[in-house]
Amino acid sequence: MLRAPGEFALCDVPTPEPLLGQVLLRVRASTMCGTDQKIFAGQFPGTLFPHIPGHEFAGDVAKVGPGVDEVREGDRVGVEVHVGCGRCARCLEGLYQLCVNYGRIDKGHAHIGFSVPGALAEYVAVSVKALHRLPDALSWDEGAFCDNVGIALYAIERGRLVAGERVIIIGGGAFGALAAQVARALSAARVVLLGTRSERLERLRNLADLVTANEQDVRDAFPGGADLVVEFAGTAEAARQAIQLARRGGRVVLAGATGPGRELSGIDLSTIVRGHLDILGSLANPRGISARGLELIARGAVDVKPLITHCFGLSEFEQAWATFVERRDGAIRVMVHP
């Protein structure tokens, strides 16, 4: 429970009751990402305190609420975090993550773990619209990547990857590692993963054709630039790199800087104009993408196991949080098992 920015504690709260169109999930695996650091620090405007965070998780249905017949008790599911109102212009286009009624619970919107309670808890009530059945082959920990793999898949599809193209992924964290594997699964000719933390990159060395912290290695691999560059590092420097590493007429997808405060400077606009580049933003994942991403994990095209670096019980959350924030032992995804 986040009582205030920077102040959290483990405490007992009543088990939520699923409302109309909701289910109660027993949380089996939950993890955290860089966005949680912004939430914990009180930097996310949609979060009101006290608040239960947690938006990357999987579990089984403990109870169904009124009007729910799509799932039943015992079903194993992963969860995507954006629940659109389903009635605004963006939702009607399928872009639930861009819902015009963001934060309006009365309109049916929910951003799980952000604007409504999340899954760093034993139980959480969520909309049935957020659920994706887990393929039988997946473990709970793998299922907790439901939202993440959807985000990575959407970024690659946003970049209009064509089989046989050359791809650079910038960012050596979970999203970069997932995006590199998705690009491979979609038949990229060669995929290069560029990161900064050597201890992380060592764990990821088999997830791309080249994994490096040296930008010159990337330039040597693709002398004319890459067809598609996808940035998941979330820094201004990474965005500059992405634009500079694309070939003339190539595409760049910027997906890492989801929070405010990072500004792009130092890029000559003629690099974009004369380079005839497509520069695309990519936010989260529309409804349905995560289900396809889970299938990629189930058939072995995407391996999330190297990304799970630590596991803790919920009672050990303080240690789990410190491990993640301080990147202890090359931490990537720190799994919590309520």
C-alpha positions in Angstrom: 0.0 0.0 0.0 1.4 3.4 -1.0 0.2 5.7 1.7 2.0 8.7 0.2 4.7 9.4 -2.3 7.8 7.4 -1.3 6.0 5.7 1.7 4.8 2.1 1.4 3.9 -0.6 3.8 2.5 -4.1 3.8 -0.9 -4.1 5.4 -4.3 -6.0 5.4 -7.1 -4.6 3.4 -10.6 -6.1 2.7 -10.7 -8.5 -0.3 -12.3 -6.5 -3.1 -15.7 -7.5 -4.4 -16.0 -7.8 -8.2 -18.5 -5.3 -9.6 -20.6 -5.5 -12.8 -18.3 -6.8 -15.6 -15.4 -7.5 -13.2 -13.7 -10.6 -11.9 -11.7 -11.2 -8.7 -8.3 -12.5 -9.5 -6.0 -14.4 -7.1 -2.6 -13.0 -8.0 -0.1 -15.7 -8.6 2.8 -13.6 -10.1 3.3 -9.8 -10.1 6.3 -7.7 -11.1 7.3 -4.1 -11.4 8.8 -1.8 -14.0 10.3 1.7 -14.3 6.9 3.2 -14.5 6.3 2.0 -10.9 9.2 4.2 -9.8 7.2 7.2 -11.1 4.1 6.0 -9.3 5.9 5.4 -6.1 7.4 8.9 -6.2 4.1 10.5 -6.8 5.0 11.7 -10.3 2.0 10.1 -12.1 -0.9 12.5 -12.1 -3.6 9.8 -12.4 -2.6 8.1 -9.1 -4.4 9.1 -5.9 -3.1 8.0 -2.5 -3.5 5.7 -0.7 -2.9 3.3 -3.6 -2.2 -0.3 -4.3 0.3 -0.5 -7.3 1.1 -3.4 -9.6 0.3 -3.7 -13.3 2.3 -6.6 -14.7 0.7 -9.8 -13.4 -1.1 -13.1 -13.9 -3.5 -15.1 -11.8 -6.5 -17.3 -11.7 -10.2 -16.3 -11.5 -11.4 -16.6 -7.9 -14.9 -15.1 -8.4 -16.9 -13.6 -11.3 -19.0 -10.5 -10.9 -22.4 -9.8 -12.3 -22.7 -10.0 -16.1 -19.5 -12.0 -16.6 -19.7 -15.3 -18.6 -16.5 -15.0 -20.6 -14.4 -16.7 -17.9 -15.2 -18.9 -14.9 -13.6 -19.7 -11.6 -10.2 -21.3 -11.9 -9.4 -19.9 -15.4 -5.7 -18.9 -15.7 -5.3 -15.4 -17.2 -2.8 -12.7 -17.9 -3.9 -9.0 -17.7 -3.3 -6.0 -19.9 -3.5 -2.8 -17.9 -5.5 -0.4 -20.2 -9.2 -0.8 -19.9 -10.8 1.8 -22.3 -14.3 3.2 -21.8 -15.3 1.5 -25.1 -17.4 4.4 -26.2 -15.1 7.4 -27.1 -13.6 8.0 -30.5 -10.2 6.4 -29.7 -11.7 3.3 -28.1 -14.0 2.8 -31.1 -10.9 2.8 -33.2 -9.5 0.0 -31.0 -6.9 2.3 -29.3 -8.0 1.7 -25.8 -4.7 3.0 -24.4 -5.6 6.4 -25.8 -9.0 6.6 -24.2 -10.4 10.1 -24.2 -12.1 9.4 -20.8 -8.9 8.5 -19.0 -9.5 8.3 -15.3 -13.3 8.4 -15.6 -14.4 5.3 -13.6 -18.0 6.4 -14.2 -17.4 6.1 -17.9 -15.8 2.6 -17.6 -12.2 3.6 -17.9 -9.5 1.9 -15.7 -5.7 2.0 -15.8 -4.9 -1.0 -13.5 -2.3 -0.2 -11.0 -2.3 3.4 -12.0 -5.7 5.0 -11.6 -7.3 2.0 -9.9 -5.9 -0.6 -7.4 -3.3 -3.0 -8.9 -1.8 -6.4 -8.3 0.9 -6.1 -5.7 -1.6 -7.8 -3.5 -3.1 -11.2 -2.9 -6.3 -10.3 -4.8 -7.4 -7.7 -7.3 -10.7 -6.9 -9.0 -10.3 -6.1 -12.7 -12.6 -5.7 -15.8 -13.1 -8.9 -17.8 -12.1 -6.8 -20.8 -8.5 -6.8 -19.5 -8.1 -10.6 -19.4 -6.3 -12.9 -21.8 -6.4 -16.7 -21.2 -3.0 -18.1 -20.6 -1.9 -20.9 -23.0 -1.5 -24.1 -21.0 2.2 -24.2 -21.6 2.9 -21.0 -19.7 3.9 -20.7 -16.1 2.5 -17.9 -13.8 5.8 -16.0 -14.2 5.6 -16.2 -17.9 2.0 -15.1 -17.9 2.9 -12.0 -15.9 4.6 -10.8 -19.1 1.1 -10.5 -20.8 1.1 -6.7 -20.9 4.9 -6.4 -21.6 4.9 -8.7 -24.6 1.9 -6.9 -26.0 3.7 -3.6 -25.8 6.8 -5.0 -27.5 4.8 -6.6 -30.3 2.8 -3.4 -30.9 5.9 -1.3 -31.2 7.3 -3.7 -33.8 4.0 -3.8 -35.7 3.9 0.0 -35.4 7.2 0.1 -37.3 5.7 -2.0 -40.1 8.4 -4.6 -40.1 8.7 -6.6 -43.3 10.4 -10.0 -43.4 14.0 -9.8 -44.3 14.6 -6.3 -42.9 17.4 -5.2 -40.6 16.4 -4.1 -37.1 18.1 -2.2 -34.2 16.5 -2.3 -30.8 17.8 0.3 -28.3 17.4 -0.5 -24.6 18.8 -3.5 -22.7 15.8 -3.9 -20.3 12.8 -6.2 -20.5 11.0 -4.3 -23.3 14.1 -4.1 -25.5 14.8 -7.8 -25.0 11.2 -8.7 -25.8 11.1 -6.4 -28.9 14.3 -8.0 -30.2 12.8 -11.5 -30.0 9.5 -10.3 -31.5 11.4 -8.9 -34.5 13.2 -12.2 -34.9 9.9 -14.1 -34.6 8.5 -11.9 -37.4 11.4 -12.8 -39.7 13.7 -9.9 -39.5 17.0 -10.7 -41.3 19.2 -9.5 -38.5 18.5 -8.0 -35.1 20.9 -5.9 -33.1 20.3 -5.0 -29.4 22.1 -1.9 -28.1 22.1 -1.3 -24.4 24.3 0.3 -21.7 24.5 -2.1 -18.7 27.0 -4.9 -19.4 25.7 -7.1 -16.6 22.2 -7.0 -18.2 23.5 -7.5 -21.7 25.4 -10.6 -20.7 22.1 -12.2 -19.8 20.5 -11.2 -23.1 23.4 -12.2 -25.4 21.4 -15.0 -27.0 18.2 -13.0 -27.6 19.5 -11.1 -30.7 22.0 -11.6 -33.5 24.3 -9.0 -31.9 24.0 -7.7 -28.3 26.4 -4.8 -27.5 27.0 -1.6 -25.5 29.1 -0.2 -28.3 27.4 2.0 -30.8 30.2 1.6 -33.3 29.5 -2.2 -33.3 26.0 -1.3 -34.5 27.3 1.0 -37.2 29.7 -1.7 -38.4 26.9 -4.2 -38.5 24.6 -2.0 -40.6 26.9 0.5 -42.5 24.0 2.1 -44.3 21.7 2.2 -41.2 18.8 -0.1 -40.3 15.4 -0.4 -41.9 13.7 -0.2 -38.6 15.0 1.2 -35.2 12.9 0.7 -32.1 13.8 2.7 -28.9 12.8 1.3 -25.5 15.4 3.0 -23.3 13.3 6.1 -22.5 16.1 8.7 -22.7 16.7 11.6 -25.0 20.1 10.2 -25.9 18.5 6.9 -27.0 16.0 8.8 -29.1 18.8 10.7 -30.8 20.7 7.4 -31.4 17.6 5.8 -32.9 17.1 8.6 -35.5 20.8 8.6 -36.3 21.0 4.8 -36.8 18.1 4.6 -39.3 18.9 4.3 -43.0 17.6 6.9 -45.4 13.9 6.2 -45.9 13.8 4.1 -42.8 11.4 4.0 -39.8 12.0 4.9 -36.2 9.7 3.9 -33.3 10.1 5.8 -30.0 8.4 3.8 -27.2 10.5 4.3 -24.1 9.7 7.8 -22.8 6.2 7.4 -21.5 6.7 10.0 -18.7 7.2 13.8 -19.1 10.4 15.6 -18.6 12.6 14.3 -21.5 13.1 16.6 -24.4 14.8 15.7 -27.7 17.5 18.2 -28.8 20.7 18.0 -30.7 19.0 16.6 -33.9 19.4 18.5 -37.1 15.9 18.4 -38.6 17.3 17.9 -42.0 18.4 14.4 -40.8 14.7 13.6 -40.6 13.5 15.6 -43.6 16.3 14.8 -46.1 16.5 11.3 -44.7 12.9 10.8 -45.5 12.4 9.1 -42.1 9.1 8.0 -40.5 9.2 8.9 -36.8 6.5 7.1 -34.8 5.4 7.2 -31.2 4.2 3.9 -29.7 2.2 3.9 -26.4 1.3 0.6 -24.7 -0.9 -1.9 -26.6 -4.4 -1.9 -28.0 -6.8 -4.6 -27.0 -5.9 -8.0 -28.5 -2.2 -7.6 -29.1 -1.3 -9.3 -25.8 -3.1 -12.5 -26.7 -0.9 -12.9 -29.8 2.2 -12.0 -27.8 1.4 -14.8 -25.3 1.2 -17.3 -28.1 4.7 -16.2 -29.2 5.9 -17.1 -25.7 4.0 -20.3 -25.7 5.6 -21.6 -28.9 9.1 -20.6 -27.8 9.6 -17.7 -30.2 9.9 -15.3 -27.3 11.8 -16.5 -24.1 11.1 -14.4 -21.0 13.0 -16.7 -18.6 16.3 -14.8 -18.9 14.4 -11.6 -17.9 13.2 -13.0 -14.6 16.3 -12.3 -12.4 14.8 -12.4 -8.9 11.8 -13.8 -7.0 10.3 -12.8 -3.6 7.2 -13.4 -1.6 4.9 -10.4 -1.0 6.1 -10.3 2.6 9.6 -9.5 1.3 8.5 -6.6 -0.8 10.8 -4.1 0.7 13.8 -6.2 -0.4 12.2 -6.9 -3.8 11.7 -3.2 -4.4 15.3 -2.3 -3.4 16.6 -5.0 -5.6 14.7 -3.6 -8.6 15.4 0.1 -8.0 19.1 -0.4 -7.3 19.4 -3.0 -10.2 21.1 -5.4 -7.8 22.9 -8.2 -9.6 21.7 -6.9 -12.9 18.0 -7.1 -12.0 15.6 -6.9 -14.9 12.3 -8.2 -13.8 11.9 -8.9 -10.1 8.9 -11.3 -9.6 6.7 -11.1 -6.5 4.5 -14.1 -5.6 1.7 -13.1 -3.4 
